[in-house]
Amino acid sequence: MAAFAARVAALLFALAIAAPAAHAAGEDAYVGHALAMHGAPKYGPEFTHFDYVNPHAPKGGTVKQAVIGTFDSLNPFIIRGVAAAQIGLIYDTLMVGSADEAFTVYGLVAETIEVPEDRSWVAFTLRPEARFHDGSPITAEDVIFSFNILRDKGEPFFRVYYGNVTRVEKLGPRKVKFTFKPGENRELPLIVGQLNILPKAYWEGRDFDKPTLEPPLGSGPYKVESVDPGRSLTYRRVEDYWARDLPVNVGQYNFDVIRIEYYRDATVAREALIRGDFDFRPENESKAWATAYDLDVVERGLLIKQAVGHERSAGMQAFAFNIRQPIFRDKRVRQALAYAFDFEWTNKNLFYGQYRRTQSYFSNSELASSGLPRGGELEVLERFRGRVPEEVFTKEYKAPSYDGSGNIRPGLRIALKLLGEAGWVVRDKKLVDAETGRPMSFEILLISPAFERIALPFAHNLKKLGIDARVRLVDPAQYQNRLIEFDYDMIVGVWGQSLSPGNEQRDSWSSAAADAIGSRNLIGIKDPAIDELIELVIAAPDRQSLIERVRALDRVLLWSHFVIPHWHIPYDRLVFWDKFGVPEVIPMQGTSLLRWWIDGNKALALKQNKSGAKTD
């Protein structure tokens, strides 16, 4: 849609809100094809496709991808088992989000979405043509069943995410209404719209909460064609997919076959890519990006190495403290240990200078705090003065930094002062509790070998403080089990963030989630002030207030020293064989392989040219 048409569509939508339709129960409500978190959707009711796809992309061909690790389940919704990569491709949702807006959802299984002005409930009318892969219709009963089973038997995240839904009711064969708890929560209708629809008839006779390798019945663009447990799986495009021609799907899901191969580590996978065993790899190791692709096939343009920019939030990756452990409960201890991580040396010597230091839980977005709080953000924080770290009001958060030479003695002196204030002293070159004599000792638990080269220098610096920090690498299954049970001292924690944070923040930082097995509150935070800030974020009435409240939450999390921040880059590093067509427009959320297609001419030329190319 052209920019002018998009603006006209947005204006028409705004007028539609001003003149709401009547709800069956007699309440005034907006009824439409889409719903934005704040403001109006970009795409009007007559849109034919998203701007960032090629609506004429051809269907066909096979794409092969690699995943590191293993899998033992085709059920991604439960806490048990390791789910197969991209298994979500077999499911449809009520609504789908666009990639060029902060948070707007458009109808997929739902033909229309209906909400009152206060968003105290939402109703969805299902498309009559919506079908599962066995040809059976998607009904209101399936929607209600999906919600209930995910909330009751799915991973703990769903109980938190859907916690404000009080009632789900069928209003007709194709209409379902969700009613919410009192209180401002503008995001809930959109959250419910993201509900994966599961077939009631299929699951009623099966154990939903147990891992399975039986391909489940779905309704999405792909089916599971074959499974080799722990090694590979193949998805095949559903030729008669019921939603193939809907505007939200046009130009997407173009490959006939998606094959996923599992590898034990990134080095082996990278070598397989270079040999031509698979087609596409997101490269997440800076050293490999800088050195591993100095190849003839890259120089000749057969294997493409490309950095693709994006505007999505990079979130937070960090060494995360488990403050359930007594040694990490004192904020001064956590702050002190941050001085032992030398990012500048790491970036220079291990990352080839590619990264930026992360200084926010919402990095690379307008949601990140910076400078000192002011305006609406300061007003939010003033409510919590005396209950949050005083530095929130007086200092801009900056992680400890050095000159890259490896000399961190000034920082270690600060660390020892903080540790002394917290009751730790050095005796016989060991840091011990001044009262009990117990030495400070902990484990850094890792799942990826790539992080050993980062964690080991960090542990070496900790040793200079008299701290015994052991780096331990475990297999994916053991790592997941220990994560679920919060059985660790320190891990590399990753919290991805959207451009419209909301209810999911409860699962990451709230007191209620701290003791919920399998929650994303990996740190174990229990702080009433943070709980209240989360609720303020959820209740934000407009975009500006959302930004101010998220920045306030960000500051409090940062100055609580729950993590030692790592790094981020504002682009994706992709390596792929030159056989694809790619849409011209890259949306703010970045590119996606599911919008690419096989270019027949490129594929033929690649086949002809690869025969004489060197891959070493």
GUVOVEX-70344 format. One line per 10 residues: their letters; for each residue z, x, y negated of C-alpha. Coordinates in steps of 0.5 Angstrom, whole numbers. Layout:
a	Z X Y | ...
This chain:
maafaarvaa	0 0 0 | -2 3 -7 | 4 4 -12 | 2 -1 -16 | 2 -6 -10 | 9 -4 -8 | 12 -5 -15 | 9 -12 -15 | 11 -14 -8 | 18 -11 -10
llfalaiaap	18 -16 -16 | 16 -22 -12 | 22 -20 -7 | 27 -20 -13 | 24 -27 -15 | 25 -29 -8 | 33 -27 -9 | 33 -31 -15 | 31 -37 -12 | 34 -37 -5
aahaageday	32 -41 1 | 37 -46 4 | 41 -45 10 | 41 -50 16 | 49 -50 14 | 47 -52 7 | 49 -46 4 | 44 -42 -1 | 42 -36 2 | 36 -31 2
vghalamhga	31 -31 7 | 26 -26 8 | 22 -21 12 | 26 -15 10 | 33 -13 7 | 35 -7 2 | 42 -4 2 | 41 -4 -6 | 36 -7 -10 | 29 -10 -7
pkygpefthf	25 -7 -1 | 19 -3 -3 | 14 -7 2 | 13 -14 1 | 12 -19 6 | 5 -18 6 | 5 -11 8 | 0 -8 13 | 3 -1 15 | 8 4 12
dyvnphapkg	5 9 7 | 7 15 11 | 3 13 17 | -5 13 19 | -6 6 21 | -13 8 24 | -10 13 28 | -13 13 35 | -9 12 41 | -9 16 47
gtvkqavigt	-7 23 50 | -1 27 53 | 4 30 49 | 9 35 52 | 16 37 49 | 22 41 51 | 29 40 51 | 35 45 52 | 40 43 57 | 40 37 62
fdslnpfiir	41 30 64 | 44 25 69 | 43 18 66 | 38 13 63 | 43 9 59 | 44 12 52 | 50 7 50 | 56 9 54 | 61 15 54 | 59 17 61
gvaaaqigli	54 22 63 | 49 26 59 | 43 21 57 | 36 23 57 | 32 25 51 | 28 20 47 | 30 14 52 | 31 10 46 | 23 9 46 | 24 4 51
ydtlmvgsad	28 -1 47 | 27 -5 41 | 31 -7 35 | 32 -13 31 | 30 -9 25 | 27 -2 24 | 28 2 18 | 23 5 13 | 23 13 12 | 21 13 5
eaftvyglva	27 9 2 | 35 10 3 | 36 4 7 | 32 -2 8 | 30 -5 14 | 24 -9 16 | 23 -15 22 | 21 -12 29 | 24 -17 34 | 27 -21 28
etievpedrs	22 -25 24 | 26 -26 19 | 33 -24 16 | 38 -29 13 | 44 -27 8 | 48 -31 3 | 49 -27 -4 | 56 -25 -1 | 53 -22 5 | 59 -25 9
wvaftlrpea	54 -27 15 | 47 -26 17 | 42 -30 21 | 36 -27 25 | 30 -32 27 | 27 -28 33 | 19 -28 34 | 17 -32 39 | 12 -27 42 | 18 -22 43
rfhdgspita	18 -20 50 | 21 -15 55 | 17 -11 59 | 17 -16 65 | 14 -21 61 | 20 -25 60 | 22 -27 52 | 27 -24 48 | 32 -30 47 | 38 -31 43
edvifsfnil	42 -30 49 | 40 -23 50 | 42 -22 43 | 49 -24 44 | 49 -21 50 | 47 -14 47 | 52 -14 42 | 58 -16 46 | 56 -11 52 | 55 -5 47
rdkgepffrv	62 -7 43 | 66 -8 50 | 63 -3 54 | 59 2 50 | 61 8 47 | 67 8 42 | 63 8 36 | 60 1 37 | 67 -2 37 | 68 2 30
yygnvtrvek	61 0 28 | 61 -7 29 | 69 -8 28 | 68 -13 22 | 64 -18 26 | 68 -24 28 | 63 -29 31 | 57 -29 34 | 53 -35 35 | 47 -38 37
lgprkvkftf	44 -43 32 | 37 -45 37 | 33 -41 42 | 31 -36 37 | 36 -36 32 | 43 -32 32 | 48 -32 27 | 53 -26 26 | 60 -28 22 | 64 -22 18
kpgenrelpl	71 -21 16 | 73 -22 9 | 72 -17 4 | 66 -13 1 | 61 -10 6 | 54 -10 4 | 52 -6 10 | 54 -10 15 | 47 -15 16 | 43 -8 16
ivgqlnilpk	48 -5 21 | 47 -11 26 | 40 -11 25 | 39 -4 28 | 42 -7 34 | 38 -5 41 | 36 -11 45 | 38 -11 52 | 36 -16 57 | 42 -20 60
aywegrdfdk	38 -22 66 | 37 -15 68 | 44 -12 66 | 48 -18 69 | 48 -16 76 | 49 -8 74 | 55 -4 72 | 53 -2 65 | 59 3 64 | 56 7 69
ptlepplgsg	51 13 69 | 44 11 72 | 38 14 74 | 34 7 75 | 29 6 69 | 32 0 65 | 28 -6 63 | 26 -5 56 | 22 -8 51 | 20 -2 47
pykvesvdpg	13 2 46 | 14 6 52 | 17 5 59 | 20 11 64 | 14 12 69 | 18 18 73 | 24 22 73 | 26 28 76 | 34 29 75 | 36 34 70
rsltyrrved	29 37 70 | 24 32 67 | 22 25 65 | 15 22 63 | 14 16 59 | 8 12 59 | 6 8 53 | 6 0 54 | -1 -2 54 | 0 -9 52
ywardlpvnv	6 -8 48 | 8 -14 45 | 9 -11 38 | 4 -6 38 | 0 -9 32 | 6 -11 27 | 6 -8 21 | 13 -4 22 | 9 -1 28 | 2 0 26
gqynfdviri	0 8 26 | 6 10 31 | 7 11 38 | 0 14 39 | 1 18 45 | -1 15 52 | 4 19 55 | 10 23 53 | 13 28 58 | 20 32 57
eyyrdatvar	21 38 60 | 28 41 61 | 30 48 60 | 36 52 61 | 36 56 54 | 32 56 48 | 29 63 50 | 26 61 56 | 23 54 52 | 20 59 47
ealirgdfdf	16 63 52 | 14 57 55 | 11 54 49 | 7 60 47 | 4 60 54 | 2 53 53 | 6 49 58 | 8 44 52 | 5 42 45 | 11 42 40
rpeneskawa	18 45 38 | 22 44 33 | 25 51 32 | 32 52 30 | 33 59 31 | 32 63 24 | 31 70 28 | 26 67 33 | 22 63 26 | 22 70 23
taydldvver	20 74 29 | 18 71 35 | 11 68 33 | 8 74 31 | 2 73 35 | -5 73 36 | -5 65 37 | -1 64 31 | -6 69 27 | -12 65 29
gllikqavgh	-9 58 27 | -9 56 35 | -1 55 35 | 1 53 28 | 8 55 25 | 9 50 19 | 15 49 15 | 15 42 13 | 20 40 7 | 24 33 7
ersagmqafa	29 30 2 | 34 27 7 | 41 29 7 | 43 35 11 | 50 33 13 | 55 38 15 | 55 43 20 | 61 48 21 | 67 51 25 | 71 45 26
fnirqpifrd	79 45 27 | 82 40 31 | 88 39 27 | 91 35 33 | 93 42 35 | 100 45 32 | 97 51 29 | 92 48 25 | 96 42 22 | 98 46 16
krvrqalaya	92 46 11 | 94 53 8 | 92 56 15 | 85 52 15 | 84 55 8 | 86 62 10 | 81 62 16 | 75 61 12 | 76 67 9 | 74 71 16
fdfewtnknl	67 68 16 | 62 72 12 | 56 67 11 | 53 72 7 | 53 78 12 | 51 73 17 | 45 70 13 | 42 77 11 | 43 80 18 | 42 74 23
fygqyrrtqs	38 69 19 | 33 73 15 | 36 70 9 | 33 63 11 | 39 59 10 | 43 56 4 | 51 56 4 | 53 48 5 | 58 46 0 | 58 39 2
yfsnselass	59 34 7 | 53 30 4 | 49 37 3 | 41 37 0 | 42 30 -3 | 44 26 -9 | 51 24 -5 | 54 31 -5 | 59 33 -10 | 59 38 -15
glprggelev	62 41 -21 | 68 37 -23 | 69 30 -22 | 67 25 -28 | 65 18 -30 | 66 13 -25 | 67 18 -19 | 73 21 -23 | 76 14 -24 | 75 13 -17
lerfrgrvpe	79 19 -15 | 85 17 -21 | 87 12 -16 | 89 17 -11 | 92 22 -15 | 98 25 -12 | 96 23 -5 | 90 28 -5 | 89 35 -6 | 90 37 -13
evftkeykap	84 41 -13 | 80 35 -13 | 81 34 -20 | 81 42 -23 | 76 46 -19 | 69 45 -16 | 69 47 -9 | 66 53 -7 | 67 56 0 | 69 63 0
sydgsgnirp	63 68 -1 | 62 76 0 | 56 81 -2 | 53 81 4 | 55 88 6 | 60 86 11 | 66 88 7 | 71 82 7 | 78 86 5 | 79 82 -1
glrialkllg	78 75 2 | 83 78 8 | 88 79 3 | 88 72 0 | 88 70 7 | 94 74 9 | 98 71 3 | 96 64 5 | 98 65 12 | 105 68 9
eagwvvrdkk	106 62 5 | 105 58 12 | 110 62 15 | 106 67 19 | 107 74 19 | 104 80 22 | 108 84 27 | 105 90 31 | 98 88 29 | 99 81 31
lvdaetgrpm	99 75 27 | 106 71 29 | 110 65 27 | 115 68 23 | 121 63 26 | 118 63 34 | 114 70 34 | 109 66 38 | 102 69 36 | 96 65 33
sfeillispa	91 65 39 | 86 60 40 | 79 58 43 | 72 57 40 | 68 53 44 | 61 53 44 | 55 49 48 | 49 54 45 | 48 61 47 | 45 62 40
ferialpfah	52 61 37 | 55 66 40 | 52 71 35 | 55 68 30 | 62 66 33 | 63 73 36 | 63 77 29 | 67 71 26 | 72 72 32 | 72 80 30
nlkklgidar	74 78 23 | 80 74 25 | 82 80 29 | 83 84 23 | 88 78 21 | 92 79 28 | 89 73 31 | 86 72 38 | 80 68 37 | 76 67 44
vrlvdpaqyq	69 65 44 | 68 61 50 | 61 58 52 | 61 52 57 | 55 48 61 | 53 41 57 | 57 37 62 | 63 41 61 | 63 41 54 | 61 34 53
nrliefdydm	67 32 57 | 72 36 53 | 69 34 47 | 70 26 49 | 78 28 51 | 79 32 44 | 80 38 49 | 79 44 44 | 82 48 39 | 75 50 35
ivgvwgqsls	68 47 36 | 62 48 32 | 62 40 29 | 56 37 26 | 56 31 22 | 49 28 20 | 49 24 14 | 44 18 12 | 42 17 5 | 46 11 5
pgneqrdsws	53 12 8 | 57 6 10 | 61 4 16 | 59 10 21 | 64 14 16 | 70 10 20 | 68 13 26 | 68 20 23 | 74 21 19 | 78 15 20
saaadaigsr	86 14 22 | 83 9 27 | 78 13 30 | 83 19 31 | 86 17 38 | 79 13 40 | 77 17 46 | 70 19 45 | 70 18 37 | 66 22 32
nligikdpai	73 24 29 | 73 31 32 | 78 34 27 | 83 28 28 | 84 26 21 | 89 21 20 | 90 20 12 | 91 13 9 | 88 16 2 | 81 18 6
delielviaa	82 11 10 | 82 8 3 | 76 12 1 | 72 10 7 | 73 3 5 | 71 4 -2 | 64 7 0 | 63 1 5 | 64 -4 -1 | 60 -1 -6
pdrqslierv	56 -6 -10 | 51 -2 -12 | 47 5 -11 | 51 8 -17 | 58 6 -15 | 56 8 -8 | 54 15 -10 | 60 16 -14 | 65 14 -8 | 61 18 -3
raldrvllws	62 24 -8 | 69 22 -9 | 70 22 -1 | 66 29 0 | 71 32 -5 | 77 30 -1 | 74 32 5 | 72 39 2 | 79 40 -1 | 83 38 5
hfviphwhip	80 44 9 | 78 41 15 | 72 45 17 | 69 52 15 | 62 50 13 | 56 53 15 | 49 53 12 | 43 48 12 | 35 49 10 | 31 43 6
ydrlvfwdkf	26 43 11 | 24 43 18 | 21 49 22 | 16 46 27 | 11 50 32 | 6 46 35 | -1 47 38 | -7 45 34 | -9 39 37 | -6 34 33
gvpevipmqg	-8 29 27 | -2 29 22 | -1 23 17 | -2 26 10 | 4 23 7 | 11 26 9 | 16 21 7 | 23 23 4 | 26 23 11 | 21 28 14
tsllrwwidg	16 28 19 | 16 25 26 | 12 27 32 | 12 19 34 | 7 18 28 | 2 24 30 | -4 23 34 | -9 27 39 | -15 29 35 | -20 30 40
nkalalkqnk	-24 35 36 | -18 39 35 | -16 39 42 | -23 41 45 | -24 47 40 | -17 49 42 | -18 49 49 | -25 53 48 | -21 58 44 | -15 59 48
sgaktd	-19 62 54 | -20 68 50 | -13 68 46 | -7 73 47 | 0 70 47 | 4 76 47
